[in-house]
Amino acid sequence: MDFVHFIPAYLAAELDFSAASSSAAGTAFPMGMFAALLITSFYYDRLSKLQLIGVIGCQLLFSAGAVLLLWHLDIVPESMRSEVAITTIFLLGLAISPAYYVPMSVFSVAFGGKHAGFLVAVIDIFGYAAAMLFNYFGGTIAKDHGWPTFLSLLLAVTLLAMICMVSFLILDWKSTRSKARFEGETA
């Protein structure tokens, strides 16, 4: 998610955008997030936990593909790179947003109960700590080693996030099945 802070610098360095154009084009990421959350509001509650594993897993896999395309933007003809980069950044926001916001919120309310607010705060504390580390080291890496190295790090973080999220959703699904089976046996 914190890639959003790097988008203007990336566009300026890799595509020679001006500062103003970089900031304007950088809105593609939050626009994708906005669209995704609108779309997600229509389907999230209708999917089973098993279906959510597939949907969110695919969204995160798609986001890894978007990062991979940004990393290898040189395969795109030069005349189309700007449009492809901005579209890819929009699609990255579209793919990541539901996997980032919705499960954490739903989990916090369901698992936290009357302590849901505290659980959200704890989760956000860890998220902001990770963001501080990522922003500091990511900025240093982009500056000292270039955007390809930064994007390879971002790809690794994206894949790790996908593995963690899918693992969490699988464990939650299995827990729900075990609980339902246990309640069925005791009834």
C-alpha atoms as an extended CHARMM CRD file, in Angstrom:
* protein
*
       187  EXT
         1         1  MET       CA              0.0000000000        0.0000000000        0.0000000000  PROA      1               0.0000000000
         2         2  ASP       CA              2.8220000000        2.4040000000        0.7640000000  PROA      2               0.0000000000
         3         3  PHE       CA              3.9460000000        2.2850000000       -2.8480000000  PROA      3               0.0000000000
         4         4  VAL       CA              1.5150000000        5.1940000000       -3.2290000000  PROA      4               0.0000000000
         5         5  HSD       CA              4.1800000000        7.4480000000       -1.6560000000  PROA      5               0.0000000000
         6         6  PHE       CA              6.7420000000        6.4360000000       -4.2780000000  PROA      6               0.0000000000
         7         7  ILE       CA              4.5810000000        6.7340000000       -7.3960000000  PROA      7               0.0000000000
         8         8  PRO       CA              5.3960000000       10.3820000000       -8.2380000000  PROA      8               0.0000000000
         9         9  ALA       CA              9.1390000000        9.7840000000       -7.7910000000  PROA      9               0.0000000000
        10        10  TYR       CA              8.9280000000        6.5940000000       -9.8700000000  PROA      10              0.0000000000
        11        11  LEU       CA              7.0560000000        8.3310000000      -12.6980000000  PROA      11              0.0000000000
        12        12  ALA       CA              9.4540000000       11.2820000000      -12.6520000000  PROA      12              0.0000000000
        13        13  ALA       CA             12.5610000000        9.0810000000      -12.7080000000  PROA      13              0.0000000000
        14        14  GLU       CA             11.4210000000        6.3450000000      -15.0660000000  PROA      14              0.0000000000
        15        15  LEU       CA              9.1590000000        8.2490000000      -17.4560000000  PROA      15              0.0000000000
        16        16  ASP       CA             10.5030000000       11.8080000000      -17.1480000000  PROA      16              0.0000000000
        17        17  PHE       CA              7.2090000000       13.1800000000      -15.8220000000  PROA      17              0.0000000000
        18        18  SER       CA              7.3050000000       16.6560000000      -14.3440000000  PROA      18              0.0000000000
        19        19  ALA       CA              6.6000000000       16.9910000000      -10.6140000000  PROA      19              0.0000000000
        20        20  ALA       CA              3.0660000000       18.2230000000      -11.3010000000  PROA      20              0.0000000000
        21        21  SER       CA              2.3610000000       15.5090000000      -13.8770000000  PROA      21              0.0000000000
        22        22  SER       CA              3.7610000000       12.8290000000      -11.5330000000  PROA      22              0.0000000000
        23        23  SER       CA              1.4560000000       13.8940000000       -8.7280000000  PROA      23              0.0000000000
        24        24  ALA       CA             -1.5490000000       14.0380000000      -11.0200000000  PROA      24              0.0000000000
        25        25  ALA       CA             -0.7800000000       10.6440000000      -12.5810000000  PROA      25              0.0000000000
        26        26  GLY       CA             -0.1400000000        9.2070000000       -9.1140000000  PROA      26              0.0000000000
        27        27  THR       CA             -3.8290000000        9.6070000000       -8.3450000000  PROA      27              0.0000000000
        28        28  ALA       CA             -4.3730000000        6.4960000000      -10.4750000000  PROA      28              0.0000000000
        29        29  PHE       CA             -3.5200000000        4.3300000000       -7.4450000000  PROA      29              0.0000000000
        30        30  PRO       CA             -6.1000000000        5.8080000000       -5.0260000000  PROA      30              0.0000000000
        31        31  MET       CA             -8.6190000000        5.9330000000       -7.8980000000  PROA      31              0.0000000000
        32        32  GLY       CA             -8.1420000000        2.1740000000       -8.3100000000  PROA      32              0.0000000000
        33        33  MET       CA             -8.5250000000        1.7150000000       -4.5530000000  PROA      33              0.0000000000
        34        34  PHE       CA            -11.7170000000        3.7880000000       -4.5540000000  PROA      34              0.0000000000
        35        35  ALA       CA            -13.2090000000        1.8020000000       -7.4370000000  PROA      35              0.0000000000
        36        36  ALA       CA            -12.2360000000       -1.4890000000       -5.8200000000  PROA      36              0.0000000000
        37        37  LEU       CA            -13.8900000000       -0.6730000000       -2.5190000000  PROA      37              0.0000000000
        38        38  LEU       CA            -17.0890000000        0.3330000000       -4.3090000000  PROA      38              0.0000000000
        39        39  ILE       CA            -17.0760000000       -2.9210000000       -6.2560000000  PROA      39              0.0000000000
        40        40  THR       CA            -16.1220000000       -4.9710000000       -3.1870000000  PROA      40              0.0000000000
        41        41  SER       CA            -19.0860000000       -3.6400000000       -1.2400000000  PROA      41              0.0000000000
        42        42  PHE       CA            -21.3790000000       -5.4910000000       -3.6590000000  PROA      42              0.0000000000
        43        43  TYR       CA            -19.7760000000       -8.9380000000       -3.5160000000  PROA      43              0.0000000000
        44        44  TYR       CA            -17.7210000000       -9.4220000000       -0.3420000000  PROA      44              0.0000000000
        45        45  ASP       CA            -20.5750000000      -10.4420000000        1.9740000000  PROA      45              0.0000000000
        46        46  ARG       CA            -22.0770000000      -12.7370000000       -0.6590000000  PROA      46              0.0000000000
        47        47  LEU       CA            -18.9940000000      -14.9370000000       -0.9770000000  PROA      47              0.0000000000
        48        48  SER       CA            -18.2660000000      -17.9120000000        1.2200000000  PROA      48              0.0000000000
        49        49  LYS       CA            -14.9960000000      -18.0220000000        3.1420000000  PROA      49              0.0000000000
        50        50  LEU       CA            -13.7000000000      -20.5630000000        0.6210000000  PROA      50              0.0000000000
        51        51  GLN       CA            -14.6290000000      -18.3130000000       -2.3050000000  PROA      51              0.0000000000
        52        52  LEU       CA            -12.9430000000      -15.3600000000       -0.5980000000  PROA      52              0.0000000000
        53        53  ILE       CA             -9.6830000000      -17.2980000000       -0.4710000000  PROA      53              0.0000000000
        54        54  GLY       CA             -9.7600000000      -17.6440000000       -4.2530000000  PROA      54              0.0000000000
        55        55  VAL       CA            -10.9280000000      -14.0970000000       -4.9810000000  PROA      55              0.0000000000
        56        56  ILE       CA             -8.4970000000      -12.3360000000       -2.6580000000  PROA      56              0.0000000000
        57        57  GLY       CA             -5.6770000000      -14.6960000000       -3.5990000000  PROA      57              0.0000000000
        58        58  CYS       CA             -6.2590000000      -13.8950000000       -7.2820000000  PROA      58              0.0000000000
        59        59  GLN       CA             -6.4030000000      -10.1630000000       -6.5620000000  PROA      59              0.0000000000
        60        60  LEU       CA             -3.0550000000      -10.3100000000       -4.7930000000  PROA      60              0.0000000000
        61        61  LEU       CA             -1.5620000000      -12.4710000000       -7.5450000000  PROA      61              0.0000000000
        62        62  PHE       CA             -2.8120000000       -9.8920000000      -10.0550000000  PROA      62              0.0000000000
        63        63  SER       CA             -1.1640000000       -7.1370000000       -7.9950000000  PROA      63              0.0000000000
        64        64  ALA       CA              2.1230000000       -9.0550000000       -8.1690000000  PROA      64              0.0000000000
        65        65  GLY       CA              1.7080000000       -9.1450000000      -11.9510000000  PROA      65              0.0000000000
        66        66  ALA       CA              1.1730000000       -5.3790000000      -11.9710000000  PROA      66              0.0000000000
        67        67  VAL       CA              4.3770000000       -4.8300000000       -9.9790000000  PROA      67              0.0000000000
        68        68  LEU       CA              6.2020000000       -7.1680000000      -12.3490000000  PROA      68              0.0000000000
        69        69  LEU       CA              4.9930000000       -5.1190000000      -15.3280000000  PROA      69              0.0000000000
        70        70  LEU       CA              6.1390000000       -1.8700000000      -13.7030000000  PROA      70              0.0000000000
        71        71  TRP       CA              9.5030000000       -3.5080000000      -13.0180000000  PROA      71              0.0000000000
        72        72  HSD       CA              9.8510000000       -4.5270000000      -16.6750000000  PROA      72              0.0000000000
        73        73  LEU       CA              8.1590000000       -1.5400000000      -18.2650000000  PROA      73              0.0000000000
        74        74  ASP       CA             10.9550000000       -1.4860000000      -20.8390000000  PROA      74              0.0000000000
        75        75  ILE       CA              9.2070000000       -4.3500000000      -22.7070000000  PROA      75              0.0000000000
        76        76  VAL       CA              6.3980000000       -1.9200000000      -23.5700000000  PROA      76              0.0000000000
        77        77  PRO       CA              6.9360000000        0.2540000000      -26.6570000000  PROA      77              0.0000000000
        78        78  GLU       CA              8.2180000000        3.6570000000      -25.5660000000  PROA      78              0.0000000000
        79        79  SER       CA              5.2720000000        5.4950000000      -27.1190000000  PROA      79              0.0000000000
        80        80  MET       CA              2.8690000000        3.6060000000      -24.8330000000  PROA      80              0.0000000000
        81        81  ARG       CA              4.8620000000        3.4160000000      -21.5780000000  PROA      81              0.0000000000
        82        82  SER       CA              3.2010000000        6.3640000000      -19.8590000000  PROA      82              0.0000000000
        83        83  GLU       CA             -0.3190000000        5.0940000000      -20.4990000000  PROA      83              0.0000000000
        84        84  VAL       CA              0.6020000000        1.5220000000      -19.5880000000  PROA      84              0.0000000000
        85        85  ALA       CA              2.3250000000        2.6520000000      -16.3800000000  PROA      85              0.0000000000
        86        86  ILE       CA             -0.6330000000        4.7710000000      -15.2460000000  PROA      86              0.0000000000
        87        87  THR       CA             -3.1370000000        2.0250000000      -16.1250000000  PROA      87              0.0000000000
        88        88  THR       CA             -0.9950000000       -0.5450000000      -14.3110000000  PROA      88              0.0000000000
        89        89  ILE       CA             -0.7870000000        1.7030000000      -11.2450000000  PROA      89              0.0000000000
        90        90  PHE       CA             -4.6000000000        2.0420000000      -11.3190000000  PROA      90              0.0000000000
        91        91  LEU       CA             -4.9690000000       -1.7500000000      -11.5910000000  PROA      91              0.0000000000
        92        92  LEU       CA             -2.5050000000       -2.2330000000       -8.7290000000  PROA      92              0.0000000000
        93        93  GLY       CA             -4.6930000000       -0.0600000000       -6.4950000000  PROA      93              0.0000000000
        94        94  LEU       CA             -7.7610000000       -1.9290000000       -7.7420000000  PROA      94              0.0000000000
        95        95  ALA       CA             -6.2140000000       -5.3100000000       -6.8980000000  PROA      95              0.0000000000
        96        96  ILE       CA             -4.6480000000       -4.4930000000       -3.5340000000  PROA      96              0.0000000000
        97        97  SER       CA             -7.3160000000       -2.3840000000       -1.8660000000  PROA      97              0.0000000000
        98        98  PRO       CA             -9.9560000000       -5.0620000000       -1.1210000000  PROA      98              0.0000000000
        99        99  ALA       CA             -7.3240000000       -7.4630000000        0.1630000000  PROA      99              0.0000000000
       100       100  TYR       CA             -5.8650000000       -4.7660000000        2.3960000000  PROA      100             0.0000000000
       101       101  TYR       CA             -8.8840000000       -3.0670000000        3.9210000000  PROA      101             0.0000000000
       102       102  VAL       CA            -11.8490000000       -5.4020000000        3.9950000000  PROA      102             0.0000000000
       103       103  PRO       CA            -10.5460000000       -8.6580000000        5.5510000000  PROA      103             0.0000000000
       104       104  MET       CA             -8.7500000000       -6.7930000000        8.3370000000  PROA      104             0.0000000000
       105       105  SER       CA            -11.8550000000       -4.8150000000        9.1850000000  PROA      105             0.0000000000
       106       106  VAL       CA            -14.1770000000       -7.8180000000        9.0500000000  PROA      106             0.0000000000
       107       107  PHE       CA            -11.7240000000       -9.9470000000       11.0460000000  PROA      107             0.0000000000
       108       108  SER       CA            -11.2900000000       -7.2210000000       13.6590000000  PROA      108             0.0000000000
       109       109  VAL       CA            -15.0130000000       -6.8770000000       14.2390000000  PROA      109             0.0000000000
       110       110  ALA       CA            -15.6800000000      -10.6460000000       14.2530000000  PROA      110             0.0000000000
       111       111  PHE       CA            -12.6620000000      -11.7020000000       16.2980000000  PROA      111             0.0000000000
       112       112  GLY       CA            -12.2270000000       -8.6460000000       18.4960000000  PROA      112             0.0000000000
       113       113  GLY       CA            -15.8250000000       -8.4540000000       19.6870000000  PROA      113             0.0000000000
       114       114  LYS       CA            -16.0560000000       -5.6920000000       22.2740000000  PROA      114             0.0000000000
       115       115  HSD       CA            -12.2890000000       -5.1730000000       21.8570000000  PROA      115             0.0000000000
       116       116  ALA       CA            -12.4960000000       -4.6790000000       18.0770000000  PROA      116             0.0000000000
       117       117  GLY       CA            -11.3190000000       -1.0740000000       18.3440000000  PROA      117             0.0000000000
       118       118  PHE       CA             -8.2500000000       -2.1580000000       20.2820000000  PROA      118             0.0000000000
       119       119  LEU       CA             -7.5280000000       -4.9320000000       17.7740000000  PROA      119             0.0000000000
       120       120  VAL       CA             -7.7920000000       -2.4830000000       14.8630000000  PROA      120             0.0000000000
       121       121  ALA       CA             -5.3850000000       -0.1580000000       16.6720000000  PROA      121             0.0000000000
       122       122  VAL       CA             -2.8730000000       -2.9660000000       17.2680000000  PROA      122             0.0000000000
       123       123  ILE       CA             -3.0760000000       -4.0980000000       13.6390000000  PROA      123             0.0000000000
       124       124  ASP       CA             -2.6170000000       -0.5060000000       12.4520000000  PROA      124             0.0000000000
       125       125  ILE       CA              0.3430000000        0.0010000000       14.7980000000  PROA      125             0.0000000000
       126       126  PHE       CA              2.1040000000       -2.9580000000       13.1960000000  PROA      126             0.0000000000
       127       127  GLY       CA              1.0980000000       -1.6700000000        9.7630000000  PROA      127             0.0000000000
       128       128  TYR       CA              2.4770000000        1.8080000000       10.4020000000  PROA      128             0.0000000000
       129       129  ALA       CA              5.6890000000        0.3720000000       11.8430000000  PROA      129             0.0000000000
       130       130  ALA       CA              6.1060000000       -1.7150000000        8.6940000000  PROA      130             0.0000000000
       131       131  ALA       CA              5.3020000000        1.3480000000        6.5610000000  PROA      131             0.0000000000
       132       132  MET       CA              7.9820000000        3.3880000000        8.3190000000  PROA      132             0.0000000000
       133       133  LEU       CA             10.5590000000        0.6860000000        7.6460000000  PROA      133             0.0000000000
       134       134  PHE       CA              9.4240000000        0.1830000000        4.0580000000  PROA      134             0.0000000000
       135       135  ASN       CA              9.3760000000        3.9050000000        3.2880000000  PROA      135             0.0000000000
       136       136  TYR       CA             12.8000000000        4.5030000000        4.8010000000  PROA      136             0.0000000000
       137       137  PHE       CA             14.5260000000        1.4900000000        3.2880000000  PROA      137             0.0000000000
       138       138  GLY       CA             12.5110000000        1.6640000000        0.0570000000  PROA      138             0.0000000000
       139       139  GLY       CA             13.5170000000        5.2770000000       -0.4900000000  PROA      139             0.0000000000
       140       140  THR       CA             17.1400000000        4.4800000000        0.2490000000  PROA      140             0.0000000000
       141       141  ILE       CA             17.0780000000        1.4950000000       -2.1020000000  PROA      141             0.0000000000
       142       142  ALA       CA             15.4360000000        3.4730000000       -4.9260000000  PROA      142             0.0000000000
       143       143  LYS       CA             17.9660000000        6.2790000000       -4.4920000000  PROA      143             0.0000000000
       144       144  ASP       CA             21.0870000000        4.1410000000       -4.1450000000  PROA      144             0.0000000000
       145       145  HSD       CA             20.2500000000        1.0980000000       -6.2890000000  PROA      145             0.0000000000
       146       146  GLY       CA             17.5490000000        2.2810000000       -8.7120000000  PROA      146             0.0000000000
       147       147  TRP       CA             13.9230000000        1.5470000000       -9.3970000000  PROA      147             0.0000000000
       148       148  PRO       CA             14.4210000000       -2.0030000000      -10.7160000000  PROA      148             0.0000000000
       149       149  THR       CA             15.8580000000       -3.0260000000       -7.3340000000  PROA      149             0.0000000000
       150       150  PHE       CA             13.0800000000       -1.1700000000       -5.5040000000  PROA      150             0.0000000000
       151       151  LEU       CA             10.4240000000       -2.8800000000       -7.6300000000  PROA      151             0.0000000000
       152       152  SER       CA             12.0140000000       -6.2890000000       -7.0350000000  PROA      152             0.0000000000
       153       153  LEU       CA             11.7200000000       -5.5810000000       -3.2960000000  PROA      153             0.0000000000
       154       154  LEU       CA              8.1130000000       -4.4550000000       -3.7940000000  PROA      154             0.0000000000
       155       155  LEU       CA              7.4080000000       -7.6730000000       -5.6990000000  PROA      155             0.0000000000
       156       156  ALA       CA              8.8680000000       -9.7240000000       -2.8410000000  PROA      156             0.0000000000
       157       157  VAL       CA              6.6990000000       -7.8230000000       -0.3170000000  PROA      157             0.0000000000
       158       158  THR       CA              3.6490000000       -8.3020000000       -2.5510000000  PROA      158             0.0000000000
       159       159  LEU       CA              4.2330000000      -12.0450000000       -2.8180000000  PROA      159             0.0000000000
       160       160  LEU       CA              4.8550000000      -12.3180000000        0.9240000000  PROA      160             0.0000000000
       161       161  ALA       CA              1.6140000000      -10.4030000000        1.5790000000  PROA      161             0.0000000000
       162       162  MET       CA             -0.2360000000      -12.7610000000       -0.7600000000  PROA      162             0.0000000000
       163       163  ILE       CA              1.1420000000      -15.8240000000        1.0280000000  PROA      163             0.0000000000
       164       164  CYS       CA              0.3110000000      -14.3920000000        4.4610000000  PROA      164             0.0000000000
       165       165  MET       CA             -3.2070000000      -13.2980000000        3.4920000000  PROA      165             0.0000000000
       166       166  VAL       CA             -4.1070000000      -16.5550000000        1.7500000000  PROA      166             0.0000000000
       167       167  SER       CA             -2.6680000000      -18.5530000000        4.6690000000  PROA      167             0.0000000000
       168       168  PHE       CA             -4.6830000000      -16.4780000000        7.1310000000  PROA      168             0.0000000000
       169       169  LEU       CA             -7.8750000000      -16.9390000000        5.1050000000  PROA      169             0.0000000000
       170       170  ILE       CA             -7.2980000000      -20.6940000000        4.8330000000  PROA      170             0.0000000000
       171       171  LEU       CA             -6.7200000000      -20.9880000000        8.5900000000  PROA      171             0.0000000000
       172       172  ASP       CA             -9.8630000000      -18.9120000000        9.2460000000  PROA      172             0.0000000000
       173       173  TRP       CA            -11.8830000000      -21.1070000000        6.8560000000  PROA      173             0.0000000000
       174       174  LYS       CA            -10.5880000000      -24.2990000000        8.4860000000  PROA      174             0.0000000000
       175       175  SER       CA            -11.3530000000      -22.8990000000       11.9400000000  PROA      175             0.0000000000
       176       176  THR       CA            -14.9160000000      -22.0920000000       10.9030000000  PROA      176             0.0000000000
       177       177  ARG       CA            -15.3760000000      -25.5970000000        9.4540000000  PROA      177             0.0000000000
       178       178  SER       CA            -13.9690000000      -27.2420000000       12.6000000000  PROA      178             0.0000000000
       179       179  LYS       CA            -16.1710000000      -25.0920000000       14.8240000000  PROA      179             0.0000000000
       180       180  ALA       CA            -19.2790000000      -25.9240000000       12.7630000000  PROA      180             0.0000000000
       181       181  ARG       CA            -18.3980000000      -29.6300000000       12.8300000000  PROA      181             0.0000000000
       182       182  PHE       CA            -17.8820000000      -29.5310000000       16.6120000000  PROA      182             0.0000000000
       183       183  GLU       CA            -21.1810000000      -27.7080000000       17.1760000000  PROA      183             0.0000000000
       184       184  GLY       CA            -22.9310000000      -30.2430000000       14.9330000000  PROA      184             0.0000000000
       185       185  GLU       CA            -21.5660000000      -33.1420000000       16.9610000000  PROA      185             0.0000000000
       186       186  THR       CA            -22.6030000000      -31.6120000000       20.2940000000  PROA      186             0.0000000000
       187       187  ALA       CA            -26.1030000000      -30.7400000000       19.1850000000  PROA      187             0.0000000000
